[in-house]
Amino acid sequence: IPVGDALAAAAVFTASWSMVNKKVESWYWWMAAALVLIITYFFLKHYMFYSFCGFMLLAMSAWGLYQWKRRRVSRRRHQQS
């Protein structure tokens, strides 16, 4: 399935570029890439190890987004006081 691989590669490239520029959207791109990887490798190609890696990428990107938002809220609280 070259379309799934191409979508995942494009999402990873965009996420990397957004992360270099320190944009919060990078976490959403990482999650999109992980979802494409999970769908492609688990349901279409039946590669269990790679789909597990995609699931781990999804979990890490969700955790990163949570931490990013938590730090942003705490910085705003410190700036107001």
C-alpha positions, 0 to 999 in steps of 0.5 A: 500500500504505497499510499499509506506509506506516503501519507505517513512519510508526509505526516512525519516530515511535516511533524518534524518541521513543525517541531523544529519551529516549536509549534504545538501543531507538531503533536497533532501531525505526530498523532496523524502519522501514528494513526496512518502507521497503525492502520497501514501496518496492522489492518492492511499489511499485518505487521504487528511489530510496526503497528505496535511501534505506531501505537507507541508513537501515538501514546508518546505524542499524546503525552507530549501534547498533554505536557506541552499544554500543561507547561503553557498553562503553568507559564501563564499562571506564573506570568500573571502573578 
